Amino acid sequence: MASVLLVSPPYYKAYSTGQYMSDSMPLGLGYIASYLQEKNGAELKIIDFGICEYSNQIWVDNIVNFKPTFIGFSTLTLGYQQVIKMAKIARKINPGIILISGGPHATICPEDMLEYCDIVIQGEGEETFSEIISGKPLPEIEGIAYRVQGKNMSNKSRQRINNLDDLPFPAYDKFNMSAYKQHGVMGSRGCPFACSFCASPVLWGRVLKLRAASNILDEIQMLHEKYGVKSIVFQDDTFNLTPARGITICDEIIKRHLNESMSFTMQMRANKECISPVLFSKMKEANCTELTFGIESGSDKVLEAINKNLTVAEARNAVRMAHNAGISHVKGFFMIGNWQETPADILKTWYFIAVNPVETIFTASTPLPGTTLYEKSKASGYIKTVDWSKVDWVTPISRTDKLPKSAVKVFYFLTVIFIHFPAHIRSGNAKSLLKSIWNFGLNNLMRIRHPHVRAMVVDNS
């Protein structure tokens, strides 16, 4: 019987505690674990270093004690070099271990991983991982890249899983459920939109696959009854591609009376065709206490430049409609340092926040591999070399076509101090104001000349 160790590495989150921490479990590994148990009868262990302490010795002890045949790493761009470090250690302990890397960065940049891992899984991992551990010859497995005699090989892409309802629920029994601050479910995979800062079009091909509402609620009800989970975050790229789907899910929540003992958080599109007063009213009835719109900017010019497929008027209407329905926390994702963004456009974003009842979540626009933004920045010479293990969501790493990096940093700092936190004060959510000002603002500004930041990008103009 194959023994498989699935690992979520420690990823640095400078904007929280300054430690290697995560808010929610890596559901992708949970799906792979349950699939391998069901299809292959594999012996499984999951280690999430987002919630437990990491050291080289702790990692060594896990390998020595569990003696895995295969190790599978979940690999994100922000911190993929930690995967490389862990792979090197595993290889020294047992050169015969088969090391597998999957996830967004491995899918988009397989060459980064093949020097250290034997196989890269590109795209969805359940069926591919199952074929690997069953011993199927590598040239016959779709959706992988691998190395033969020093040469990188890439097989035909694997077709997407058509019916997500056929997948077993994530292997929650392999996680320390009480250690997570929040619990999530995935009701869909993919996104039909193509925002320039997002790698989803490359990962999913702009094809959205949906689970049935009844299947989603079966999982939520199990989490509530078996593990005592009282709050759920829908981790879908978008909960409401159509208002009808959102209403159907809410109706299922209400039908099972889960709204009486649980609360829900959704991430949503603000487009006019995706929202309706009926949807928000139904969400309120289903005890949705928080929702977040991806707004990004208060400038129509910038929204068009980043291919957001959204207008400021639509965003304003969505925020007010949700607020009027009585949703407790109506939040918006915003970014500073967008392509085509000038100081005047940033002022428009400030104005949007000042006159609309929205809580803010600000990040620095970060050009990640696989995104149109990355390709534009690289082609313009703004990105030359990046140490992704040092990158976070709150430190601008590149200039834009309109602003030098120093100006992006200053505007980000001013936005956080004078716009982000007053919005939270207005909403009555300012408990950790001073700590957050340090993490988001002062700490970021003071690191302009810190070696930690200088290592990221050669072009500091």
Residue pairs with C-beta under 8 A, 6 or more apart in sequence:
1 41
1 42
1 43
2 40
2 42
2 43
2 69
2 70
2 133
3 42
3 43
3 44
3 45
3 66
3 67
3 68
3 69
3 70
4 33
4 36
4 42
4 43
4 44
4 45
4 68
4 69
4 70
4 71
4 72
4 129
4 133
5 45
5 47
5 62
5 63
5 66
5 68
5 70
5 71
5 72
6 29
6 32
6 33
6 44
6 45
6 46
6 47
6 71
6 72
6 74
7 29
7 46
7 47
7 49
7 71
7 72
7 73
7 74
7 86
8 22
8 26
8 29
8 46
8 47
8 48
8 49
8 50
8 74
9 49
9 54
9 73
9 74
9 75
9 79
9 82
9 83
9 86
10 20
10 49
10 50
10 54
10 79
10 82
11 20
11 22
11 50
11 76
11 78
11 79
11 82
12 20
12 78
12 79
12 389
12 390
12 392
13 19
13 20
13 21
13 22
13 392
14 392
14 394
14 395
14 439
14 443
15 392
15 393
15 394
15 439
15 440
16 439
18 439
20 49
20 50
20 54
21 50
21 51
22 48
22 50
22 51
22 180
23 180
23 181
23 182
24 180
24 181
24 182
24 183
24 184
24 233
24 235
25 48
25 50
25 51
25 170
25 175
25 180
25 183
25 184
26 48
26 50
26 74
27 170
27 184
27 185
27 186
27 235
28 74
28 102
28 103
28 125
29 46
29 48
29 72
29 74
30 46
30 170
30 171
30 172
30 174
30 175
31 125
31 126
31 167
31 168
31 170
32 72
32 102
32 125
32 126
32 129
33 44
33 46
33 170
33 171
33 174
34 167
34 168
34 169
34 170
34 171
35 126
35 127
35 129
35 130
35 167
35 168
36 42
36 44
36 126
36 129
36 130
36 133
37 44
37 168
37 171
38 168
39 130
40 130
40 133
40 134
42 133
44 171
44 174
45 62
45 66
45 68
45 174
46 171
46 174
46 175
47 62
48 175
48 176
51 176
51 179
51 180
52 176
52 179
56 89
59 86
59 89
59 90
60 89
60 93
63 71
63 89
63 90
63 93
63 94
63 97
64 93
67 94
68 97
69 97
69 98
69 133
70 97
70 98
70 99
70 100
70 132
70 133
71 87
71 90
71 97
71 98
71 99
71 100
72 100
72 101
72 102
72 121
72 125
72 129
73 83
73 86
73 87
73 99
73 100
73 101
73 102
73 103
73 106
73 117
74 102
74 103
75 83
75 101
75 102
75 103
75 104
75 105
75 106
75 113
76 103
76 104
76 105
77 104
77 105
77 108
77 109
77 368
77 369
77 388
77 391
78 368
78 388
78 389
78 391
78 392
78 393
79 388
79 389
80 105
80 106
80 112
80 113
80 388
80 389
81 387
81 388
81 389
82 389
83 101
83 113
83 116
83 117
84 113
84 116
87 99
87 101
87 116
87 117
88 116
90 97
90 99
91 97
91 99
91 116
98 118
98 119
98 132
99 116
99 117
99 118
99 119
100 117
100 118
100 119
100 120
100 121
100 129
100 132
101 113
101 117
101 119
101 120
101 121
102 120
102 121
102 122
102 125
102 129
104 199
104 203
104 370
105 112
105 113
105 369
105 388
106 112
106 113
106 117
106 120
106 121
106 122
107 120
107 121
107 122
107 123
107 202
107 203
107 370
108 199
108 202
108 203
108 369
108 370
109 369
109 370
110 120
110 122
110 145
110 152
110 154
111 152
113 120
114 120
114 145
114 146
114 147
114 152
115 147
118 146
118 147
119 132
119 138
119 144
119 145
119 146
120 144
120 145
120 146
121 128
121 129
121 132
121 143
121 144
122 143
122 144
122 145
122 154
122 157
122 158
123 143
123 157
123 158
123 160
123 203
124 143
124 158
124 160
124 161
124 189
126 161
126 167
127 143
127 158
127 161
128 141
128 142
128 143
128 144
128 158
131 141
132 138
132 141
132 144
138 144
138 146
138 153
138 155
139 153
139 155
141 155
142 155
142 156
142 157
142 158
142 159
143 155
143 156
143 157
143 158
144 154
144 155
145 152
145 153
145 154
145 155
146 152
146 153
146 155
147 153
160 189
160 190
160 204
160 205
160 207
160 209
161 167
161 189
161 209
162 209
164 188
164 189
164 209
164 210
164 211
164 215
165 211
165 212
165 215
169 218
169 219
169 222
172 223
172 226
172 227
177 183
177 227
177 229
182 231
182 233
182 265
183 223
183 227
183 229
183 231
183 232
183 233
184 232
184 233
184 234
184 235
185 216
185 219
185 220
185 223
185 232
185 233
185 234
185 235
186 211
186 234
186 235
186 236
187 210
187 211
187 216
187 234
187 236
187 239
187 249
188 208
188 209
188 210
188 211
188 236
188 237
188 238
188 241
189 204
189 208
189 209
190 200
190 203
190 204
190 205
190 206
190 207
190 208
190 209
190 237
191 198
191 200
191 201
191 204
191 206
191 208
191 237
191 238
192 206
192 207
192 208
192 241
193 200
193 206
193 238
193 269
193 308
193 309
194 200
194 201
194 206
194 307
194 309
194 372
195 294
195 296
195 306
195 307
195 308
195 309
196 305
196 306
196 307
196 339
196 371
196 372
196 373
196 376
197 296
197 306
197 335
197 338
197 365
197 366
197 367
197 368
197 371
197 372
197 373
198 371
199 368
199 369
199 370
199 371
200 206
200 237
202 370
202 371
203 370
208 241
210 245
213 245
213 248
213 249
213 251
213 252
214 252
216 249
216 252
217 249
217 252
217 253
217 256
217 258
220 229
220 232
220 253
220 258
220 262
221 256
221 258
223 229
223 232
224 230
224 258
224 261
224 262
229 262
230 261
230 262
230 263
231 262
231 263
231 264
231 265
232 262
232 263
232 264
232 265
233 264
233 265
234 264
234 265
234 266
234 267
235 267
236 267
237 267
238 267
238 268
238 269
238 274
239 246
239 249
239 266
239 267
239 268
239 291
240 246
240 266
240 268
240 269
240 274
240 275
240 279
241 269
241 274
242 273
242 274
243 274
243 275
243 276
243 278
243 279
246 266
246 268
246 279
246 282
246 283
247 278
247 279
247 282
249 286
250 279
250 282
250 283
250 285
250 286
250 288
251 282
251 286
253 259
253 262
253 264
253 286
253 287
254 282
254 285
254 286
259 285
259 286
259 287
260 287
262 287
263 287
263 288
263 289
263 290
264 283
264 286
264 287
264 288
264 289
265 288
265 289
265 290
265 291
265 292
266 283
266 288
266 290
266 291
266 292
267 291
267 292
267 294
268 274
268 275
268 291
268 292
268 293
268 318
269 275
269 293
269 294
269 310
270 293
270 294
270 295
270 310
270 314
270 315
270 317
270 318
270 319
271 309
271 310
271 314
271 318
272 314
272 317
272 318
275 317
275 318
275 321
275 322
277 321
277 324
277 325
280 321
280 322
280 324
280 325
280 327
281 325
283 291
283 322
283 325
283 327
284 325
284 326
284 327
288 327
289 327
289 328
289 329
290 327
290 328
290 329
290 331
291 322
291 327
291 329
291 330
291 331
292 331
292 332
292 333
292 361
293 315
293 318
293 319
293 322
293 330
293 331
293 332
293 333
293 358
294 308
294 310
294 332
294 333
295 310
295 315
295 319
295 332
295 333
295 334
295 352
295 358
296 302
296 303
296 306
296 308
296 310
296 333
296 334
296 335
296 338
297 303
297 306
297 308
297 334
297 335
297 338
297 341
297 345
297 348
297 349
298 312
298 315
298 345
298 348
298 349
298 350
298 351
298 352
298 353
299 312
299 341
299 344
299 345
299 348
299 349
300 311
300 312
301 340
301 345
302 338
302 339
302 340
302 341
302 345
303 310
303 311
303 312
305 338
305 339
305 340
305 341
306 338
306 339
306 340
306 373
307 372
312 348
312 352
315 332
315 352
316 352
316 356
319 330
319 332
319 356
319 357
319 358
320 356
320 357
322 330
323 330
323 357
323 358
329 359
329 427
329 429
330 357
330 358
330 359
331 358
331 359
331 360
331 361
332 353
332 358
332 359
332 360
332 361
333 361
333 363
334 349
334 353
334 360
334 361
334 362
334 363
335 362
335 363
335 364
335 365
336 346
336 349
336 362
336 363
336 364
336 365
336 396
336 408
336 411
336 412
336 415
337 364
337 365
337 396
337 398
337 400
337 403
337 408
337 411
337 412
338 345
338 365
338 400
339 365
339 373
339 376
339 400
339 401
339 402
340 400
340 401
340 402
341 400
341 402
341 403
342 402
342 403
343 403
343 407
343 411
346 411
346 415
349 415
349 419
350 415
350 418
350 419
352 358
353 360
353 419
353 423
354 419
357 427
358 423
359 423
359 424
359 427
359 429
360 419
360 420
360 423
360 424
362 394
362 412
362 415
362 416
362 419
362 420
362 440
363 393
363 394
364 393
364 394
364 395
364 396
364 397
364 408
364 412
365 373
365 396
365 400
366 391
366 393
366 397
367 373
367 374
367 376
367 377
367 378
367 383
367 397
367 398
368 374
374 383
376 401
377 383
377 398
377 400
380 401
381 459
382 398
382 399
382 400
382 457
382 459
383 397
383 398
383 457
383 459
384 457
384 458
384 459
385 457
385 458
386 397
386 456
386 457
387 455
387 456
390 452
390 453
390 455
390 456
391 397
391 456
394 412
394 439
394 440
394 444
395 444
395 447
395 453
395 456
396 405
396 408
396 409
396 412
397 405
397 453
397 456
397 457
398 405
398 457
398 459
399 405
399 408
399 459
399 461
400 408
403 411
404 461
405 457
405 459
405 460
405 461
406 448
406 460
409 444
409 445
409 448
410 445
412 444
413 441
413 442
413 444
413 445
416 437
416 440
416 441
416 444
417 437
417 441
420 440
421 430
421 433
421 436
421 437
424 430
424 433
425 433
447 453
454 460
